[in-house]
Structures are given as structure tokens and as C-alpha cells.
Amino acid sequence: RDFCLSRGLGDVYKRQYGRSVIVDSLLLIINITAAGIVLFMILGTWKFYRKMGEPGWKGLIPVYNLYLLYQKTWKRGLFIIYLCLFVMSSFLTVHTKENMIVLIAYAMVSSVIVLMDCILKYKIAKCFGYGVLFTIGLIITPFLFYPVLGYGKREFYV
């Protein structure tokens, strides 16, 4: 028999699935916490885009949300440059093992992408009335600072 009163249900579960109930309980708690954090970030992004004067759902569409950020805070044409550099960087990633010139080109293109991203985050912080320290927060932990912009009291202005 699989079940004996002296062993209990936990032993039967551990023998059948190879894990204890405690491990599964911890995994459940971690998954519920992660789902809560993701929901917090989605709602914060939604509110962030609402403050920019756009419907919140537009902030959830991956490339379009970046286009809107460039349009509202910087220049629309720079988004096209950013997108071209990103595609070029993806292409160069595949071919970096071939020669040193491609590797140097990849490093340069990636550096320009990072610089453009940092400037965009600075312009976003400025549009909400924040400074350099908030920009650093947006660069290092955007999953915390974008919801701060969304849930905060400060309004978006250009």
C-alpha cells in the first residue's frame, strides 16, 4: 500500500513527486509574490502612460511604448535611429566572432544605444520634475521607478 497511518500524507507526496510539501509551499509563495510584483509594474506603467496623455494600454505594447516615449520626451526621428541601431546591434551580435572590426562596430553601436537610453531616461525624469538621481534610479531599477512615476503625485509636462 502507498499510504500508511504512521507515515502520513507528506511522505507519500514526497515519494511520488520527489519534493516535500515545504518546498512546494515556498514555490507557491514565490510565484504569488512575483505575480503581485508584475501586476504592480503593469498598473504603474499603465498609470505612467495615462499621465503622459496616452491610453494606458499603449504602454504595454513593447515597441510602440518606446516610440511614444521618444515622441513625447525627445524627437520622433530619434526613435527610428534607435530602432535601426538596435537592429544593427542584433545583426552584429551574430557576426562578432568573425573579425575584430565587427566586434569594435558592435561595441560602438551598443554604446550609442546605451547613451540614447540614458538620455531618454533623463528627459523622462525632467518631464516629471526630477533630476539626475531619479534618472540613475530609472536606469538601474526601472521596474521600481516607472511605477513611482505612475503612482506619484507629480504630473507630466514637456
Summary of the structure (lengths in Angstrom):
residues: 158
radius of gyration: 23.3
end to end distance: 72.6
largest distance: 72.6
contacts: 408
relative contact order: 0.10
helix: 78%
strand: 0%
